[in-house]
Amino acid sequence: MTTRSAPFDELDRKIVAALVENARTSFTEIGTAIGLSATAVKRRVDRLREEGVITGFTTTVRPSALGWRTEAYVEVYCEGAAPPRRLAEVVRDYPEIMAAMTVTGGADALLHVRARDVEHFEEVLERIRTEPFIRKTISYMVLSHLLTASPEAGAALAAPAGAATVPQAPFPGEPGPPSTGVFPQE
């Protein structure tokens, strides 16, 4: 990381917008669209990555194509005050948990879970419930996505290429994803 970051200007915004729309867009294509050379675009992308503005490049997939056909959100209620650090340790052990966050309101945490089918989801839920500090859970099965282009929906016909992220869990029967992202050609 640099100690002094360059200002985030209009050209940076255009570069980021182009990469959000399609992370595979070449530096030459971006440069042509915004009036910079491919080398200048690369330097800016490298700087934006170094500064943590761009944190990676991903591929959008349709979860059901990978065997994840059941989806739910699970409210988690803990005994006493379970620290977020402890919750994070637990949820990392479940490849079916796509996202987990602490929340306001009655629940202590909210989990986004994907599973092969209802039976698999039930198995995951039972494993979660065996954690000693979990008092109860309330589950909400997803029937359909109203915003089909959202990252939670996965790839949909309306979603632009590269706009969402790959689930962070391994696909059924597969090892986890590599820890490094895929970067556009230089």
N, C-alpha and C positions, 0 to 999 in steps of 0.2 A: 504494500500500500504506500502511496505517496503521502507526504505530510501536507503538501499544498496541492489542492485539486484545482483543475482548470474549470472555468465556468461552464455550466450546462447551457448551451445556446440552441438557437433554432435549428442549425444543421444537426446537432446531436439529437434533438427531438425527432427530426425527419429520419435519421438513421435508425433510431430505436423503433419508430413506428413501422418502418419497412421490415425490420427483423421480427417484430411482433406479428405482423401480417403473414410473413413467410420467412422463417429462420434460415431457409436454404437459399435465399436471394444472394447472389454473388456481390462482392464489393464493387465490381465493375457496373452491375445493374443499378445498384444503389447510387453510386457516383454519378452515373449518367442521369438518373432521375433528379438528383439534387445539385448537380453542377460541381462535383468534386472528382478528382482522380481516384482510381481504385486504391492506390497507395495511401492517399489522404483519408479515405474511409476506413481502411485497415488501421491506421494510426489512431483514429478516433475510437474505433471499436475496442482496440487494445486498451486505450486509456479508460474507456467506460467500464471495461471488465476489471481493470486494475483498481479502479475506484469503487467497485462494488455496485455500480449502477446496473450493469448487465451481469446477472449472476449465473447464466447458463443458457443453453439452447436445447430445446426438447422436441419430441415427436408426439403428435396427437394420435391416440388410438381409440377405437371403439371397444370399451371393456368387454362387451358380450362376445366379440370376435375372439377374445382371448380366454373365454370360458367364465368370465365374471358376469353371471346373469342375474344375480340377486344383489340388491343394494338397500342399505338401511342407514338411518341415523340413530345413534344410541345415546340417550342421556345417562350419565353416570353420577350416582349419588354416593358420597363417601362417608364413612364413619369419622367423625371429628374433622379436623382440618388436614387433609392430605395435601402435602406440598406439591406444586406443579412438577417439580423435579422428580418426585416419586412416581407421579402419574406418567410422565414421559418415559421413565425406565420401563414401566409395565407395557405401555402401548407399543414400544419398539419390538417387543417379543411377538407381536401379532402381525404377520404379513398381510392379513386381510384388512387391517386398518389403514385406510388411505390418508386420513387426516385426523388430527386430534387437537382439541383446543380447550382451555379453561374458559368458562363463560359466566356471565352474571345470571341472576335469577336463582331458582331453586336447585338446579343441577350444579354439580361441581365441574363437569366436563361434558363435551359433546364429541362423539366419535363418528366418523364416516366410514362405514364398513361395506366391503364388497365380498361376495362369496359365490361359489359355483351354483348353489341352489339353496332352497330354504333349509334343508337338512344341514348343510355345511354352515349356514348362518347360525342355526340353532346351536351347533357344536361350538362355534366361536363365542357366542353369547354365554354359554355355560362355562367356558374356560375363563372368560372375563369375570363372571360372577364368583368364581372361586378365589379371586384375589382377596386377601384377608381384610383389606380396608374398604372394599366395595360393599355398600349397604344395600343398594338396589339399582336396577337399570330400567329404563323405559325405552322401548324401541319403536321406530317409525319406519315401516317398509316404504320404499320409493316405488310408486306405481308408474309414473312417467315424468319426464323432464319438460317443464313448460318453456324454459329457455334452453333450447337444444344446442346453442352455440357456446354454452357456459363450460368452463373447465370440468365442473362436476359431472356434466353429461358425457364427457369424453368426446371423441370425434363424432360429428354428425354431419349430414350433408350440408348444412348451412354454416358449419364452422370453417373459418379460414385455415389453411394448412399452417401448422406450427403454432397455433394460437393458444393451445392448452398444454398441459403437462402429462407425462406418462405416469400412471399410478406408481407410487413409491414401493409397492410390494411386489414380490415375484409373481409371475403368472402361475396358474395352477400347474404343478409339476415341474416348474422351471426354477433355476437359481435366480437370485435377485438381480436387479439392473446394475450395470457397471457404475462406478462412482464418478466417472468423468462424463461430461456432456459431449455432444457432437457439435462441432463448430463449423461455420460456413467456410467454403473453400476460400483460399486466400489468393 
